[in-house]
Each structure stands twice: as C-alpha cells, then as structure tokens.
Amino acid sequence: MKNLKSLFLFVFSFFVAASLFASEVKEMNRSNVTDKEANPNRVKTDSILNFRLGYGFVAGEGIDLGSGVAFGIGYRAEMDNFALDVNLFDSTFNWNDDFMSMDMSIIKLGGGYFFLPLSNVSPYLGVNLSFGVTSIDDESQWGLRGGVYTGMEFMRVSDVRFFIQADATLPFYTIYDHYYPTFAFSLGIGF
C-alpha cells in the first residue's frame, strides 16, 4: 500500500509540474510562427506528370512481333538523384495478320536513380513492381510483375521535360506454360 501511495504522489506531482510548465510556455500556433519555423530547409521535389508513346511488344515462344504500340501516363516525384514513379495503365499492344498480344500494368510503382543529378541532361536507371494483365490470343493472365527501365531525361532544369525510355516488364506468371516478358521503347514529355 505504501508503494501505491508513493506512485500516486509521484504521478500527481508530475502532472501538476507539467501543467505549471505548460502555462509558462508561450503557445505556438499559426499566427505566431516565425518564417524559419514555417519554412524549414527541405530538399526540393519536382512533381512531374508524364505521357509516353512508342513501340512495344510482348516477346516469347511462338510470337511473331508484328507491329506494336506502347503508351502510358504517370507521375514522377523527382529529387536531384532519386525519383519515385507511379504509372497507371502502361499498355503495349502488338499484332499481325493472325495474332494479337497485349500487356497492361494497371498500377506500377517504381524508383529510379539519376547518374548526373545536377546536369540538365541525365541518364537514369530504375526498378518497379506492378499489377497487370498479359493477353496472348484468347488467353489472359493477371498478376504481379517486376520491371526495369532505363532512359535519358532532357531539360531537367525546366518545368517541361523530355525523355526517352526503354522498359522491360517481367511477369511472375506464365501463359500456355510459357513466360512472356514485354519490352517498350518510348518518347515522353513531362510537365
């Protein structure tokens, strides 16, 4: 019982002291914050919406490449060295007279590294993870996929950026007991 009484007195004393201290400290709110407190030093992040268009194809056993198109829309949060990419509906279609294949990433999350971070033009390399579908003729398979991409970004000091990019999407699943990766080469603009 003696220990319980000591604990109670300690807790009560702590709260009384904390209340007295808090009443002495000037309250900080939105109206009395200094400029330095309101705007701390942070690394600037460029937010870039981008669009890509180019050539793409699904590769694998029994596929004649034929004609193909690749396109996508994405968002990139970019610092000097690193970038975070979020892409929606990255798609590749290819066809010939009697065959069609399609690959679409519903959502793709990735991270990239710029080799010349302060330069106006920089090569980059990245990896990503996506969820999507691959379709070969009438057979389709949904699932997770990994990927790698590389490219060159131009006009990095501007609000409008241009880039060329090569992508490889590597599904973690098979169709007709075969593995069908997708490759795309595209030109893009970001702003």
N, C-alpha and C positions, 0 to 999 in steps of 0.2 A: 504494500500500500504506500509505503514511503517513496518507492521508486516512481509510482504513478503520480504522486503529488509533485515530485520534482520535475517530471516530464511535463505535466500540465503547466507549472510555473514557467518553465523554460519556453514552451510554445507561446504562452500568453505574453511573456516579456518580449519575445521575438516579434510578434505581431504589433505590439504597442510601439516598439522601437522602429519598425518598418513604417508604420503609419506616421509617426513623427518625422521621420526622414523624408517620406514622400511629400508631406505638406510643406517642407522647407525647400524642396527641389522645384525649380520653375518648370511648369508643364510645357512640353514641346508639342506643337500642333502645326497645321498647315499655314497658319498666319504668322508664326514667329520662327520659322526655319531659315537659317542662313543660306545664301546661294551655294556655298561649298557643301553644306549638308544636303541640299536639294539636288545638286548635280555632281555626284561623286565621279571620280575618274573611272571610266569603263572603256573596254575595247569596243570600238565601233563595229557594228554588224550591218552589212548591206543586205537588204531584203530584195530579192530578185524573183519576179515572175517570169518564167521562160517557156518558149514554144520551140519544138524541134520538128523538122521534116527531112526525110532522106530515104535511103534504100535499106531494106531489111529482108531477112529470110530465115525460115526455120530449116535447120540442117538435120540430117540423119539418114539412116538407111532407107533406100527406096524413094528419096525425094529428089525430083528434078527441080532445081532452084527457080526457074522461070522468072517472071517479073515480080517485083516486090516493092512495097512502100512501108516506111516506118514513120510514126509520128507520136508526139507526146506533149503533155503540158505538165509543168512542175513549178516548184517553189524552192529557192535556194537561200539559206541564211549563210552569208559568207563573211568570214573574217580574213585577215591577211593570209594565213597559212591554211586554215581549215574551212570546210563548208559542210553544212547539213542539207541534204536533198530530200524532198518529199515530192513524189511524182504520182499522178493519177492517170489511169487509162493509157499507159505507154503501150502502143499497139504495133504489130508487124503483120502484114498480110502479104502472101505471095501465091501466085497462081500461074498455070499454063493451060493448054487446051483441055486437059482432062484431070487436073489435080488442083486442089487448093489447100493451103495451110494458114493457120492464124495463131498468133500468140498475143496475149494481152495481160499486162500487170494491172490489176485493179488498184492496188496501192503499193508503192515502192519507197522504202526508207533507206537512205544511204549516207555515207560520209566520205568526203574527198580531201585530198591534200594538194596544195599548190606548191610547186617546186621553186617558183620565183615570186615570193609573196609581195614584194614591193614594186614589182615591174608592171608595166602597162599590158604586157602580154606574158602569159604564164601557162606552161603545160601542167596538167593535173592528172591524178590517178585516184580512183575510189572503188569502194565495195558497197554492195547493197543487199538487202533482203526484201523479197516481195511476195505477194499472194496473187495468184492469177490463174489463167487457163491457157492450155495449148490444145489446138484442134488440128487433127490430120484427117482429111476427108470427112467422114461422118463420126469419127471417134474423138471425144474430148476428155481431158483430164484436168481437174483443178488441184492446186496445192501450193506449197511453199517452194520458192526458188531463190537461189543465190545469184549474185552477179558481180561483174567487174566492169569498170568503164575507165576510159582514158580520153583525153582531149586537150584542146588548146583554147584558152579564153583570151579574147582580144578586147581592147579598150576598157581595161579594168578600173581606170581612174574616172570613167564616165558613168552616168546613170543608165546609159544604154550599152549593153554588152553583146558581143557576137561570139559564137563558139562553134567549133567542130568537135564531134564526139563519136567514139566507137564504143559500142556496148556489146557485152556477151551475157546472156541470161541462161543460167544453168539449172534446169528443173530438178527437184528432188524426187521425181516420179517418172514412170515410163508409160508409153502408149504402144500397144501391139508388142509388148515386151522389148521395146527399143527406146533408146534415150534420144530426145530431140532438143538440142540447145538452139537458141535463137541469137542471131547476130544482126546488128544495125549500125549504119554509118549515117550520121545526120549533121545538118547545119542548123544552128539555133540562134535565137535572139532573146535577150533578157532585158527587162526594164523594171 
